[in-house]
Amino acid sequence: MSTYTQILYQIVFSTKDRTTTLTKPHRSELFKYMSGILENKKCHLYQINGVEDHIHILTHLRPSVALADLVKDIKLASTKFIKEKGLFPQFSG
């Protein structure tokens, strides 16, 4: 016998001090990058969206992926991506 479990996670990232730095013209590029991280971790992304001061991700994880590790990986990689690309000049991560 086998069992099936699916837990959905809503992950929310906020900018420092909730400053409105994530301007609309470059958010889609950031969302695509974050989607790639989730895809590489074999997670199923249901939705990613956000506004100037926060981002929401709705996903489920494979049993081999720890939530804390995934959040850390997304945060570190996306912060580096934003800084390297200069997407949001006001961003301080």
ROMARTI-103527 format. One record per residue (C-alpha): residue in three letters; x, y, z. Coordinates in steps of 0.1 Angstrom, whole numbers, plus 5000, padded with zeros to 4 digits. Each point is the difference from the previous one (the first is absolute). Layout:
ALAXYZ/...
//
This chain:
MET500050005000/SER501150354994/THR498850345013/TYR499650334983/THR500450335018/GLN499950354985/ILE500550315021/LEU499850344984/TYR502250285013/GLN499550374996/ILE503450165003/VAL500150385004/PHE503150214996/SER499950365011/THR502550284992/LYS502050155028/ASP497850235020/ARG497349944974/THR501450264977/THR498450024966/THR503049904980/LEU498749714978/THR498950214970/LYS497649844975/PRO502350014969/HIS502549755014/ARG497849795023/SER499249754972/GLU503749944995/LEU500449935037/PHE497049775000/LYS501449804971/TYR503349965019/MET498349895031/SER497949754980/GLY503249854986/ILE501349955036/LEU496849815009/GLU500249804968/ASN503649905007/LYS498949885034/LYS497249794983/CYS497350205018/HIS496750074983/LEU499350384998/TYR496350085000/GLN500350385001/ILE502550275005/ASN499150375002/GLY500750315019/VAL499950375004/GLU502650275008/ASP500749885036/HIS499449625000/ILE499849684980/HIS497749705004/ILE500949654988/LEU497549715001/THR501849674996/HIS500349655013/LEU503249825008/ARG501449664993/PRO500549805032/SER503850034995/VAL499950385001/ALA500050175034/LEU497950325002/ALA502750195019/ASP502749914974/LEU497750104971/VAL499250345015/LYS503750065007/ASP501049904965/ILE497350224984/LYS500850305022/LEU503849984995/ALA499949934962/SER497350274993/THR501850265020/LYS503249934981/PHE498150004967/ILE498450345008/LYS503350165009/GLU502049854971/LYS497450114974/GLY499250335017/LEU496349944996/PHE498850215029/PRO502450295008/GLN498450075034/PHE500349635011/SER502149935031/GLY500149635008/
//
